[in-house]
Amino acid sequence: MTAAEALYGFWSSFGVPAYEENAVPDGAGMPYLTYRYAEGAEFASLTASLWSNSASWVPALETAGRISASLGRGGVTIPLGGTGLLWILRDEPFSESLGTAEDPYVKRILFRVRVRVFR
């Protein structure tokens, strides 16, 4: 498994579709997650966003809670099929609730993580 596949697997494990931020299909229904992928020599600082369309923040915050719990304080490691591992951990600030001026029903929670690939 590649680091890109492992990162996709992590973000898609929360019950909503996940897409690399530049590859959201036309007409994708909310909720969904978008995420950035990059690798660095040490840690890559990445972001992901949970998008939902609701009058309430409750559904988005429930999903955000599952993401937060999965990372805990020490992060999560994902084996890369014998070639190393991917370590994902919180960055600061970890999450932020945002809206959009265009549509008051669109909710966005921005996540900040640090990722390191060990080979």
C-alpha positions in Angstrom: 0.0 0.0 0.0 1.3 3.5 -0.8 1.2 6.4 1.6 -1.5 8.1 -0.7 -3.6 4.9 -0.4 -3.2 4.8 3.4 -4.2 8.5 3.8 -7.3 7.9 1.6 -8.1 4.9 3.7 -7.9 6.9 6.9 -10.1 9.8 5.7 -12.7 7.4 4.1 -13.1 5.4 7.3 -15.6 7.7 9.0 -18.8 6.9 7.1 -18.7 9.6 4.5 -17.0 9.7 1.1 -13.5 11.1 1.0 -11.9 12.8 -2.0 -8.5 14.4 -2.6 -9.4 18.1 -2.6 -8.8 18.5 -6.3 -10.8 15.4 -7.3 -14.3 16.0 -5.9 -16.7 14.6 -8.6 -19.3 16.9 -10.1 -22.6 16.5 -8.2 -21.0 14.9 -5.1 -23.7 15.0 -2.4 -22.8 16.2 1.1 -21.6 15.1 3.5 -18.1 14.3 2.3 -14.5 14.9 3.3 -11.8 16.6 1.2 -8.1 16.2 2.1 -4.7 17.3 0.8 -1.9 14.8 0.2 1.8 15.6 0.3 4.9 13.9 1.7 7.9 15.7 3.3 11.3 14.9 4.6 10.0 15.2 8.2 6.4 16.1 8.8 4.0 17.4 6.2 1.3 19.7 7.6 -1.9 18.8 5.8 -5.6 19.9 6.0 -8.9 18.1 5.5 -12.4 19.5 5.5 -15.7 17.9 6.4 -18.5 19.4 4.3 -22.2 19.0 5.2 -25.4 20.6 4.2 -27.7 21.0 7.2 -29.4 23.5 9.3 -27.7 21.9 12.3 -24.0 21.4 13.2 -24.9 18.2 15.0 -24.2 15.7 12.2 -20.9 17.3 11.3 -19.8 17.6 14.9 -20.6 13.9 15.4 -18.3 12.9 12.5 -15.7 15.3 13.7 -15.8 13.6 17.1 -15.1 10.2 15.5 -12.1 11.7 13.7 -10.8 13.3 16.8 -11.2 10.0 18.8 -9.5 8.0 16.2 -6.4 10.2 16.4 -6.4 10.5 20.2 -3.4 12.4 21.5 -0.6 10.2 20.0 -2.0 9.9 16.5 -2.5 6.8 14.4 -0.1 4.7 12.4 -1.0 2.8 9.3 1.3 0.0 8.0 2.3 0.4 4.3 2.4 -3.3 3.5 5.9 -4.1 4.6 7.5 -0.9 3.1 7.0 1.3 6.1 4.2 3.2 7.9 2.3 6.4 7.8 1.9 8.3 11.0 -1.0 10.8 11.3 -1.3 13.1 14.3 -3.1 16.3 15.3 -1.7 19.7 14.4 -2.6 22.9 16.3 -5.3 24.1 16.2 -6.7 20.7 15.3 -10.2 21.6 14.2 -12.2 24.7 13.4 -15.9 25.1 12.5 -16.5 27.3 9.5 -19.5 28.3 7.4 -19.9 29.9 4.0 -21.3 33.3 3.2 -22.9 31.8 0.0 -25.1 29.3 1.8 -25.9 29.3 5.5 -26.7 25.6 5.4 -23.3 24.5 4.2 -21.1 23.6 7.2 -17.4 23.0 7.1 -15.0 21.7 9.7 -11.4 22.2 8.9 -8.9 19.7 10.4 -5.1 20.2 10.6 -2.9 17.2 10.8 0.8 16.3 10.5 1.8 13.3 8.5 5.1 11.5 8.4 6.0 8.5 6.2 8.6 6.1 7.6 10.3 3.8 5.1 
